[in-house]
Amino acid sequence: MEKTEEKHLPTYVLRSKYRKDVFFEIIKKPYLTQTDLLKITPPNYRSHMARTIKELERYGLIECENPNEKRYKMYFATKKGLVIKEEIKKYGKE
């Protein structure tokens, strides 16, 4: 990822209420599963959740603790994700 893209990560997270909700839930409660997140953050669409998780992983904001598992994958915020969280707090949008 280029530096210019990384600079825009806070706004990338904030552009989608769903992405923002998933991101902050993973920060608040590390090691949540996709099923846990579906119960906490509406709407409850597996495909939407899977896509959101993949996007957050692609940008290095979250990571899967056990990527080789087929079921019960647990996610946590990366150091980069925690830095982006602090930047978002500056905007007062947490």
N, C-alpha and C positions, 0 to 999 in steps of 0.2 A: 504494500500500500504506500502510496506517495504521501509526502508531508502535507500537501494541499488537501488531500482527502481526509487525513487524520485530523486536521484542523476543524473539519466540518462534522466530526462525529457527534458532538453534543446536539447539534441541530438535527442530525440524522435520527438520533434516538427520539428527540422531541417531536419530530414530524408525524409520528404515528402514536396515538394514545395507547394502542395495544402493545406496540414495541416498548414504549416507555413503561407501561405497567409490568410487563414480563421482566424487563431489565431490572427494575427496582425491587420486584418480588424476589428475584434470584439474589440480589445484593442483601436484602433483609434476612432471607432464610436460605443460606447456602445448602446445596445438595438436594434441591427440589427435583422431582421428576416431571416429565411432561404431563403425566396424569395429575400430579399435585397442582401444577400451574393451570391446567384446564379447570380445576375446581375453584381456583382463586380468581382467575381473570376471565371475565366474559369477553367475547362470545366463546362458546364451547365447541369450536371446530378444530378437530385434530389436524387437519391439513394446514389451517392458518397458524396453529401453534408450531407445527413442525417447520414451516417456512420461516417464522419469526425467530425460532431458535437457531436455524441454519444461518440466517442473516447476522444475528448477533455473534455467532461463532466465527463467521467469515471475517468480520471486522475485528476479531480478537477481543471482544468485550466480555464474552463468557466462554467457558470451556467445559467439556464433559469429563467428569472424574473417571468414568469407566467406559471409554469409547468402544471397547470390544464386546461389551454386553449387547445382546439383541433386545433385551427388555430391561426395564428399570434403570435407564440411564439417568445419572444425577449431574446437575449443572451447578457451577459456581462462577462468581465474577473473577476475572483476571485482574492483575495489577493495573493493566491498561483500562479495564472497565471501571475500576475504583477511581482512577484519575479522571476519567470522563464524568463519573458521578459527581466529583468535586467541582468540575467545571460547570455542570448543570446546576448545582446548588448556587453558584454565583448568579445565575439567571433567576433564581427563586422559583424554579419549576419542579422541584422535587416532590 
